[in-house]
């Protein structure tokens, strides 16, 4: 049984999860398109799903390709959670696909998620808690927005925090000192 951060996961549970993911990924024709996307942008008709049609573009944060990530490596401990985190480039590719089918909000969410991959997990949780109503002052939230921009180059996330400040201010949801 594998144990990671308090979670007990059996090899059977891992195998079932991998099986479901692989089934979902293979729900398309399975044809791979080679070469670069035309105009530098991906297109849903040509490139989606990425794992099937453009596996050359899908790499983990640790630089592993999909073919290098196996159940055996996970069970043996050769692959850890940090080895398979999503790269910001992969999320940008998904955003391009969302744009190509007229889903700008989804594309924006994916781009914001790409920015968040550069922020340490513990800091993301701290920011999340700070964004809850009545938890932070206006200045504390503005400081978070500035940190997002300057330390993590997360401009989309910073904009979202500033929008939250405006909404909280209008609705009286900021902590008062």
C-alpha positions in Angstrom: 0.0 0.0 0.0 1.4 3.4 -1.0 1.1 6.2 1.5 1.4 9.8 0.5 0.6 12.8 2.8 -1.8 10.7 4.9 -3.5 9.0 2.0 -3.5 5.2 1.8 -3.8 4.0 -1.7 -3.7 0.3 -2.7 -2.2 -0.9 -6.0 -5.7 -2.0 -7.1 -7.0 1.6 -6.6 -4.1 3.0 -8.6 -4.6 0.5 -11.4 -8.3 1.3 -11.5 -7.7 5.0 -11.7 -5.1 4.6 -14.4 -7.5 2.4 -16.3 -10.3 5.0 -16.2 -7.9 7.8 -17.3 -6.6 5.7 -20.2 -10.1 4.8 -21.3 -11.1 8.5 -21.3 -8.0 9.5 -23.2 -8.6 6.8 -25.9 -12.1 8.0 -26.5 -11.0 9.5 -29.8 -9.7 8.0 -33.1 -6.2 7.7 -31.7 -4.5 9.3 -34.7 -1.4 11.3 -34.0 -0.8 14.6 -35.8 2.8 15.4 -36.4 4.5 18.7 -36.8 3.7 22.1 -35.4 0.2 23.6 -35.2 -0.5 26.0 -38.0 0.0 29.6 -37.0 1.5 28.5 -33.7 -2.0 27.8 -32.2 -3.6 24.5 -31.5 -7.0 23.6 -32.9 -9.5 21.2 -31.3 -10.4 19.5 -34.6 -6.7 18.7 -35.4 -5.1 18.5 -31.9 -7.6 17.4 -29.4 -7.3 15.3 -27.2 -3.6 16.2 -26.8 -2.7 12.9 -25.1 -3.8 11.1 -28.3 -3.2 13.5 -31.1 -0.2 15.5 -29.8 1.5 13.4 -27.1 4.8 15.1 -28.1 3.4 18.2 -26.5 2.4 16.7 -23.2 5.1 16.5 -20.6 5.0 16.4 -16.8 6.5 19.2 -14.7 9.4 16.8 -14.3 9.8 16.6 -18.1 8.4 13.1 -18.5 6.4 12.1 -21.5 3.2 10.2 -21.2 4.8 7.0 -22.3 7.3 7.3 -19.4 4.6 7.4 -16.8 3.7 3.9 -15.9 1.7 2.2 -13.1 4.8 0.1 -12.3 6.9 3.2 -11.7 4.3 4.7 -9.5 3.9 1.6 -7.4 7.7 1.1 -7.1 8.1 4.7 -6.0 10.2 5.8 -9.0 7.5 8.4 -9.8 6.4 10.8 -7.1 3.5 13.3 -7.1 5.8 16.2 -7.9 7.2 14.3 -11.0 3.8 14.3 -12.7 2.4 17.7 -11.9 1.0 19.6 -14.8 3.3 22.0 -16.7 2.1 25.5 -17.5 2.7 24.8 -21.2 0.3 21.9 -21.2 -2.4 24.1 -19.7 -1.7 26.8 -22.3 -2.1 24.2 -25.1 -5.5 23.2 -23.6 -6.4 26.9 -23.4 -5.6 27.3 -27.1 -7.9 24.3 -27.9 -10.7 25.9 -25.7 -10.2 29.2 -27.7 -10.5 27.3 -31.0 -14.0 26.0 -30.1 -15.2 29.4 -28.7 -14.8 28.7 -25.0 -12.9 31.9 -23.9 -13.9 31.5 -20.2 -12.5 28.0 -20.1 -9.4 29.2 -21.8 -9.0 32.0 -19.3 -9.4 29.5 -16.4 -6.8 27.3 -17.9 -4.4 30.2 -18.3 -4.9 31.2 -14.7 -4.3 27.6 -13.7 -1.0 27.6 -15.7 0.1 30.7 -13.7 -0.7 28.9 -10.5 1.7 26.0 -11.3 4.5 28.5 -10.6 3.2 29.1 -7.0 4.2 26.7 -4.3 1.3 24.6 -3.2 1.4 25.8 0.4 1.3 29.4 -0.7 -1.7 28.7 -3.0 -3.6 27.4 0.1 -2.6 30.4 2.1 -3.9 32.7 -0.6 -7.1 30.7 -1.0 -7.8 31.1 2.8 -6.9 34.8 2.6 -9.5 35.2 -0.2 -12.3 33.8 1.9 -14.8 36.6 3.1 -13.8 38.5 6.2 -10.4 36.8 6.4 -8.3 39.7 5.0 -8.2 43.4 4.9 -8.2 45.3 1.6 -4.5 46.0 1.9 -3.6 42.3 2.6 -5.4 41.3 -0.6 -3.8 44.0 -2.6 -0.4 42.8 -1.3 -1.3 39.3 -2.5 -2.1 40.7 -5.9 1.2 42.5 -6.1 3.0 39.3 -4.9 1.3 37.3 -7.6 2.5 39.8 -10.3 6.1 40.4 -9.0 7.1 37.1 -7.6 5.2 34.6 -9.8 4.4 36.6 -12.9 0.8 35.6 -12.4 -1.0 38.6 -13.8 -4.3 36.9 -14.5 -4.4 35.6 -10.9 -3.5 39.1 -9.7 -6.4 40.6 -11.7 -8.8 38.1 -10.2 -7.7 39.0 -6.6 -8.2 42.7 -7.4 -11.7 41.9 -8.7 -12.3 40.1 -5.5 -11.2 43.2 -3.5 -13.7 45.3 -5.4 -16.5 42.9 -4.9 -15.7 42.4 -1.2 -15.5 46.1 -0.6 -18.9 46.7 -2.2 -20.5 43.9 -0.2 -18.7 44.6 3.1 -16.8 41.3 3.1 -13.4 42.6 4.0 -11.9 42.2 7.5 -11.9 45.4 9.4 -9.0 46.1 11.7 
